[in-house]
Structure formats: C-alpha cells, structure tokens
C-alpha cells in the first residue's frame, strides 16, 4: 500500500470507525482496489468506501503526458439502509467504478454519472450513480505539495429513468427533484422520483 492509501485508510477509520469487512478486487492491468464496509447501527445504515482509487491522480485521456503526482484524487462512498437488501454485492460494481480512472482514463468529479451496466446489487432498481459533492461525510485529505488533496465523493444511486432525465436536465435539476419529493436516497429499494410534472 503506498503512502497515500495509508493516509486514506486512516482518514476513513477516523471518520467511520473500524471497518466490519474489507474485500479486494484486482482487474487486469490495474492496481488492487479495496472496498471497506462500515456499519452504523445507530443510524441503521451501512457505508461502503473504496480504497485504492486515490493511489494515482486521475488524468484527462486527451493529455499527451500524464503527471504521476499532479491531478485530482478521489475515493468513492456509498451509504444505504442496512438489512433491506443484499447490498454487500455492490462491492464488485464499486470496485469497477473506482478502477475506471485507471482502465478508461475517466476523471470522476461531482455531477458526473457513472454507469455499471448492471444492477448495483441483486434486485436493485439502480444501474448507475450520480457523483455528489464531497465534504459532508469525510473531509478532504490534504497531501504534500504538489499533490492534490484526496476527495471523498458520495455516490447517489439512480434508476435508469432518473439517469436519462439527468442527462437532459442536469445534476442540479435532479437533486432539486429529489429534495422536492423528499426522496430517501439511502433506500436500496426505492422507486424513481416522479419526473413528469
């Protein structure tokens, strides 16, 4: 584990306590991605956090030469209600999303949509997520210059109709729609928010 991941691991444990479980996934030609599982019994939620995505900065594939030190770094967070669905099967889809900067040259940033191409877990009505603004759950982790800080990006599951609507109207409009209808974004079995009116 490189020095950045050691610091990220410590920050996650500081924010959420000791992980209940950890799983690692390795894809051909990429570094290992771990997914940590944190149970918050008081809130009745389970949190999944990636560890490994921030080992290297994300770079725009259009750049001729990638800087090994400079560029945005991030890890992904997903929070859902515990005990409602078999959400532990989200480990592999989450690892796939976390590996996408290495595999596909994707720069993951707030407002982006990430598609897994399959349900996030068995029976899930979601096949994609909206990347939300960081800072609410875990503060950015500052690194020594010239490295950018590591940002912890929450993921909000989207139904296919919500994802299609977001492509047309934008992330802010979808957020506003969720707020207006008091959508429980942590419900792993929720239906799509009304989009017609």
PEBELDA-V921773 format. One record per residue. N is the residue number from 1. RES is the residue in three letters. SS is DSSP state (alpha for helix, beta for strand, coil for the rest). Layout:
N_RES_SS, N_RES_SS
This chain:
1_UNK_coil, 2_UNK_coil, 3_UNK_alpha, 4_UNK_alpha, 5_UNK_alpha, 6_UNK_alpha, 7_UNK_alpha, 8_UNK_alpha, 9_UNK_alpha, 10_UNK_alpha, 11_UNK_alpha, 12_UNK_alpha, 13_UNK_alpha, 14_UNK_alpha, 15_UNK_alpha, 16_UNK_alpha, 17_UNK_coil, 18_UNK_coil, 19_UNK_coil, 20_UNK_coil, 21_UNK_beta, 22_UNK_beta, 23_UNK_beta, 24_UNK_beta, 25_UNK_beta, 26_UNK_coil, 27_UNK_coil, 28_UNK_coil, 29_UNK_coil, 30_UNK_coil, 31_UNK_coil, 32_UNK_coil, 33_UNK_beta, 34_UNK_beta, 35_UNK_beta, 36_UNK_beta, 37_UNK_beta, 38_UNK_beta, 39_UNK_beta, 40_UNK_beta, 41_UNK_coil, 42_UNK_coil, 43_UNK_coil, 44_UNK_coil, 45_UNK_beta, 46_UNK_beta, 47_UNK_beta, 48_UNK_beta, 49_UNK_beta, 50_UNK_beta, 51_UNK_beta, 52_UNK_coil, 53_UNK_alpha, 54_UNK_alpha, 55_UNK_alpha, 56_UNK_coil, 57_UNK_coil, 58_UNK_coil, 59_UNK_coil, 60_UNK_coil, 61_UNK_coil, 62_UNK_coil, 63_UNK_coil, 64_UNK_coil, 65_UNK_coil, 66_UNK_coil, 67_UNK_coil, 68_UNK_coil, 69_UNK_coil, 70_UNK_coil, 71_UNK_coil, 72_UNK_coil, 73_UNK_beta, 74_UNK_beta, 75_UNK_beta, 76_UNK_beta, 77_UNK_beta, 78_UNK_beta, 79_UNK_beta, 80_UNK_beta, 81_UNK_beta, 82_UNK_coil, 83_UNK_coil, 84_UNK_coil, 85_UNK_coil, 86_UNK_coil, 87_UNK_alpha, 88_UNK_alpha, 89_UNK_alpha, 90_UNK_alpha, 91_UNK_alpha, 92_UNK_alpha, 93_UNK_alpha, 94_UNK_alpha, 95_UNK_alpha, 96_UNK_alpha, 97_UNK_alpha, 98_UNK_alpha, 99_UNK_alpha, 100_UNK_alpha, 101_UNK_alpha, 102_UNK_alpha, 103_UNK_alpha, 104_UNK_alpha, 105_UNK_coil, 106_UNK_coil, 107_UNK_coil, 108_UNK_coil, 109_UNK_coil, 110_UNK_coil, 111_UNK_coil, 112_UNK_coil, 113_UNK_beta, 114_UNK_beta, 115_UNK_beta, 116_UNK_coil, 117_UNK_coil, 118_UNK_coil, 119_UNK_coil, 120_UNK_coil, 121_UNK_coil, 122_UNK_coil, 123_UNK_coil, 124_UNK_coil, 125_UNK_coil, 126_UNK_beta, 127_UNK_beta, 128_UNK_beta, 129_UNK_beta, 130_UNK_beta, 131_UNK_beta, 132_UNK_coil, 133_UNK_coil, 134_UNK_coil, 135_UNK_coil, 136_UNK_coil, 137_UNK_coil, 138_UNK_coil, 139_UNK_coil, 140_UNK_coil, 141_UNK_beta, 142_UNK_coil, 143_UNK_coil, 144_UNK_coil, 145_UNK_coil, 146_UNK_coil, 147_UNK_coil, 148_UNK_coil, 149_UNK_coil, 150_UNK_beta, 151_UNK_beta, 152_UNK_beta, 153_UNK_beta, 154_UNK_beta, 155_UNK_beta, 156_UNK_beta, 157_UNK_beta, 158_UNK_beta, 159_UNK_beta, 160_UNK_alpha, 161_UNK_alpha, 162_UNK_alpha, 163_UNK_alpha, 164_UNK_alpha, 165_UNK_alpha, 166_UNK_alpha, 167_UNK_alpha, 168_UNK_alpha, 169_UNK_alpha, 170_UNK_coil, 171_UNK_alpha, 172_UNK_alpha, 173_UNK_alpha, 174_UNK_alpha, 175_UNK_alpha, 176_UNK_alpha, 177_UNK_alpha, 178_UNK_alpha, 179_UNK_alpha, 180_UNK_alpha, 181_UNK_coil, 182_UNK_coil, 183_UNK_coil, 184_UNK_coil, 185_UNK_coil, 186_UNK_coil, 187_UNK_coil, 188_UNK_coil, 189_UNK_coil, 190_UNK_coil, 191_UNK_coil, 192_UNK_coil, 193_UNK_coil, 194_UNK_coil, 195_UNK_coil, 196_UNK_coil, 197_UNK_coil
